[in-house]
Amino acid sequence: MENAIQTFYELECIHLKSEVRTSAEELSNILADDYVEFGSSGRIWKRKDYHDNHVLSPDVFEISHFHVDVLSPDCVLTTYHLMNHTAEKKTLRSSIWRKREEKWRLFFHQGTMTNGDQ
């Protein structure tokens, strides 16, 4: 899978944008219908929880230690550290992306709080 790191890095950046996560149209381009997220808050989110009136803060994020594992030709695991500069919090992130109908969709995402020493 050529250029996998760049492709999935860009997809993760899109997923983090509040304007994407609050737009039904944008969500249809990125989230799988059966999307599940284990948030760093401990809350479980599903695709139906993201809708036009779901408020997300416009925080400033920085991705580091980005890694891609190709699990199969149509399934990829990404892992990375995410620094929220606005809230001054660091989380460990993982995502599973599946390819359906020639399009990559986010199937699962998890954020885990860390003390920043990881």
N, C-alpha and C positions, 0 to 999 in steps of 0.2 A: 504494500500500500504506500505508494509514493507520496511524499509531502504530507504524511499523516500528522506530524507534529503541528505544522502551520495550519492545516485545515481544522483540527480540533481545538487548537488554541483560539482561533477566530470564533468558532462556534461557542466556546465557553465565554468569551468576552461578550458576545451577543446575549447569551443567557443571563448575564449579570446586569444588563441594562434595565432600569426600572421602566423605561418606556416600552420595552419589549414585554416585560412581565405583566403589564397592565393593559395590553392591547390584544383583544381576541384575534385579530388578524395576524399579528406578529407571533402570537402563541401557536397558531395553527401551522406556522412555518417551522417551529422549532421543537415543541413538546409533543411527545407521543400521546395518543388518546388515553393510554393507561399509565401516564407519568406519575411517579411517586417521589417525594422528597422528604428526607429526614433532616429537618432544619437544625442549625446549630443551637436554636432555642429549645430543642427537644420536641417541637411540634412536628406532626406529620402533615404534609401538604399533598394534595392531589391536583391534577390539572383543573378540575372544576372549581378549586379554591381561588384560582387566579382569574379574575374578571375585571371589567372596566373600572370598578370602584375599589379594587384591592390596592391599598396604598403601600408603596415601598419607598423608603428614603433614598434620595439621590446621592448616596455615599460614594466616596472616591475609593476605588479598589486597585490593588496591584497583585498580579499573579506572579508567583515564583516557583521554582522547583517543578516545572511542568513536565509531566511524563505521560506517554501514551503506550498502552499495551494492546496490541491487536489480538483479540480473543478468537475471532473467526473473520471471514471476509465481510460479514455483515454485522459485526459486534465489536465495539471498542471500549476499553476502560481508560479513563483519564484520571490522573491524580495530580494534585498541586496544593501549594500553600496559598492562602488568600489573605492579604493584609487589607483590612478596612481602615484606611487612614482617617476617615471621619470619626469613627467610633473608637479608634485605636485598639482594635481587636484583631487577633489572628486566628484563622481556622484552617483546618486540614480539609480538603475537598476531594470528592470522588464522584465520577459520573459514568454511567453506562449509556453509550450511544448505539442505537440499532439502525440499520439501513432497511428502509421499507419503501418499495416503489421508487427506487433510485434516489431516495432522499434520506439523509441522516436525521434522526429524531432523538431527542433526549428522552430516555426511558426511565432512568433513575439518577438521583443526585443526593449526596449526603454532605453535610457540613458538621465538623466536630471542633469545638472550641479547644484551643491549646494555649499553653502559657507563653508561647513564643520562642521557646528554646529548641523546638524541633527542627 
